[in-house]
Amino acid sequence: MKSYSFCPICATTLERAMIDGRDRMFCPSCSWVHYINPLPVAVAYTINSNNELLVIRRAHEPALNEWALPGGFLEAGEEPHEACLRELMEETSLKGKIDRMIGIYQREVELYGSLLVVAYRVIVDDDAITINHELFEAGFYPHHLIPEVRIPLHRQIITDAALHDSVPRGS
């Protein structure tokens, strides 16, 4: 993520200072502070009626040609669960229902900087997939046959979902 060099309010050259315990860029003229906030992302851990997991193979960077879970950035005015279902629909033409939230994760990535990722467990009734230009392929797999997912956050989401699913529920 590219940092500001000039104040977006008054165009003065920004300077560095410790503000709120962090090294930040600020404007010495109007006191504007550049706070670097995370980009919001939603990820869909998607299960069909056979309890198979949907994984996709990405056709674009980041993680070109890697197996992953569907997901993407929230758009302005969009709730995280809405973004999760929209991304699932855009990438795979699947219509899902949110079952539960798996977790909220923070990651630093080279291309985008700081990300705040919300992962949901999604259930689909109709698992007929039509992929878009963002994917090479997609499919539902029994857990023991899932292609290798090497993106660390996506592996973590898969692990966290499995841990939750294996905990016995109260009677």
C-alpha positions as CSV (number, residue, x, y, z in Angstrom):
1,M,0.0,0.0,0.0
2,K,1.4,3.4,-1.0
3,S,1.7,5.9,1.7
4,Y,0.8,9.6,1.4
5,S,3.6,12.1,0.8
6,F,1.5,15.2,0.9
7,C,-1.5,16.2,3.0
8,P,-4.8,15.5,1.2
9,I,-6.3,18.5,3.0
10,C,-3.8,21.3,2.5
11,A,-1.1,19.7,0.2
12,T,1.8,20.4,2.7
13,T,4.6,17.8,2.8
14,L,3.9,15.3,5.5
15,E,6.4,14.6,8.3
16,R,6.9,11.6,10.6
17,A,6.0,11.7,14.3
18,M,5.1,9.3,17.2
19,I,1.4,9.7,17.5
20,D,-0.7,7.5,19.8
21,G,2.4,5.3,20.3
22,R,3.0,4.6,16.6
23,D,5.2,6.1,13.9
24,R,2.8,8.0,11.7
25,M,2.8,10.6,8.9
26,F,1.2,13.9,9.8
27,C,0.7,17.4,8.5
28,P,2.6,20.1,10.4
29,S,0.3,22.7,8.9
30,C,-3.2,21.5,9.6
31,S,-2.5,18.5,12.0
32,W,-4.0,15.9,9.7
33,V,-2.8,12.4,10.6
34,H,-2.4,9.5,8.2
35,Y,-3.9,6.4,10.0
36,I,-3.2,3.2,8.1
37,N,-6.3,1.1,8.4
38,P,-6.8,-2.5,7.3
39,L,-8.8,-3.4,4.2
40,P,-11.8,-5.6,5.0
41,V,-12.0,-9.0,3.4
42,A,-14.6,-11.8,3.6
43,V,-13.9,-15.5,3.0
44,A,-16.3,-18.3,2.4
45,Y,-15.6,-21.8,3.9
46,T,-18.3,-23.4,1.8
47,I,-19.9,-26.9,2.4
48,N,-22.4,-28.8,0.3
49,S,-25.0,-31.3,1.4
50,N,-22.4,-34.1,1.4
51,N,-20.2,-32.1,3.8
52,E,-17.6,-31.6,1.1
53,L,-15.5,-28.4,1.1
54,L,-15.4,-26.0,-1.9
55,V,-11.9,-25.0,-2.9
56,I,-10.9,-22.9,-5.9
57,R,-7.7,-22.5,-8.0
58,R,-6.9,-18.9,-8.5
59,A,-6.3,-17.4,-12.0
60,H,-4.9,-14.1,-10.8
61,E,-2.4,-12.7,-8.3
62,P,-2.1,-12.7,-5.5
63,A,-1.6,-16.5,-5.1
64,L,-1.8,-17.2,-8.8
65,N,-2.5,-20.9,-9.4
66,E,-3.0,-21.6,-5.7
67,W,-5.8,-23.6,-4.2
68,A,-7.9,-21.3,-1.9
69,L,-11.2,-20.6,-0.4
70,P,-13.5,-18.1,-2.2
71,G,-13.4,-14.5,-1.0
72,G,-12.6,-10.9,-1.6
73,F,-12.8,-7.3,-0.5
74,L,-15.9,-5.7,0.9
75,E,-17.4,-3.0,-1.2
76,A,-18.5,0.4,0.2
77,G,-21.8,0.0,2.2
78,E,-21.6,-3.8,2.3
79,E,-21.8,-5.9,5.4
80,P,-19.1,-8.7,5.7
81,H,-21.7,-11.5,5.4
82,E,-23.1,-9.9,2.2
83,A,-19.6,-9.6,0.7
84,C,-18.9,-13.3,1.6
85,L,-22.0,-14.4,-0.3
86,R,-21.5,-12.0,-3.2
87,E,-17.9,-13.2,-3.7
88,L,-19.0,-16.8,-3.6
89,M,-21.7,-16.0,-6.2
90,E,-19.3,-14.0,-8.4
91,E,-16.6,-16.6,-8.4
92,T,-18.6,-19.8,-8.6
93,S,-22.3,-18.9,-9.3
94,L,-23.2,-20.6,-6.1
95,K,-25.9,-19.2,-3.9
96,G,-25.2,-19.9,-0.2
97,K,-26.5,-19.3,3.3
98,I,-24.3,-18.2,6.2
99,D,-24.3,-20.9,8.8
100,R,-21.9,-19.1,11.3
101,M,-18.8,-17.0,11.6
102,I,-15.6,-19.0,11.9
103,G,-13.3,-16.1,12.9
104,I,-11.8,-12.7,12.4
105,Y,-8.2,-12.5,11.4
106,Q,-5.6,-9.8,10.8
107,R,-2.9,-10.3,8.2
108,E,-0.1,-8.1,6.6
109,V,0.4,-8.8,2.9
110,E,2.8,-7.2,0.6
111,L,0.4,-6.3,-2.2
112,Y,-2.4,-4.7,0.0
113,G,-0.9,-4.0,3.4
114,S,-3.0,-4.7,6.4
115,L,-6.1,-6.9,5.9
116,L,-9.0,-7.6,8.4
117,V,-10.5,-10.9,7.3
118,V,-13.9,-12.2,8.4
119,A,-14.4,-15.9,7.6
120,Y,-17.9,-17.6,7.5
121,R,-19.1,-21.1,7.2
122,V,-21.5,-21.2,4.2
123,I,-23.9,-23.9,3.2
124,V,-25.0,-24.5,-0.4
125,D,-27.9,-26.7,-1.4
126,D,-27.3,-26.6,-5.2
127,D,-23.6,-27.2,-5.8
128,A,-23.5,-26.7,-9.6
129,I,-20.5,-24.5,-10.2
130,T,-19.8,-22.1,-13.0
131,I,-16.5,-20.3,-12.5
132,N,-15.7,-16.7,-13.6
133,H,-12.4,-15.2,-15.0
134,E,-10.8,-15.1,-11.5
135,L,-10.6,-18.9,-11.3
136,F,-8.9,-21.8,-13.2
137,E,-11.1,-24.3,-11.5
138,A,-13.3,-25.0,-8.5
139,G,-14.9,-28.1,-6.9
140,F,-16.2,-29.7,-3.8
141,Y,-14.0,-32.3,-2.2
142,P,-14.3,-34.7,0.7
143,H,-12.0,-33.5,3.5
144,H,-9.5,-36.3,3.0
145,L,-9.2,-35.4,-0.8
146,I,-8.9,-31.6,-0.6
147,P,-6.1,-30.3,-2.9
148,E,-3.2,-28.7,-1.0
149,V,-4.2,-25.3,0.2
150,R,-0.9,-23.4,0.8
151,I,-2.2,-20.0,1.7
152,P,-1.5,-19.8,5.5
153,L,-4.6,-17.9,6.4
154,H,-6.9,-20.2,4.4
155,R,-5.2,-23.2,6.0
156,Q,-6.0,-21.6,9.4
157,I,-9.6,-21.0,8.5
158,I,-10.0,-24.7,7.4
159,T,-8.4,-25.8,10.7
160,D,-10.5,-23.4,12.8
161,A,-13.7,-24.6,11.1
162,A,-12.8,-28.2,11.6
163,L,-12.0,-27.6,15.3
164,H,-15.4,-26.0,15.9
165,D,-17.2,-28.8,14.0
166,S,-15.5,-31.5,16.1
167,V,-16.5,-29.9,19.5
168,P,-19.5,-31.8,20.9
169,R,-22.5,-29.5,21.4
170,G,-24.4,-29.4,24.7
171,S,-27.6,-31.3,25.1
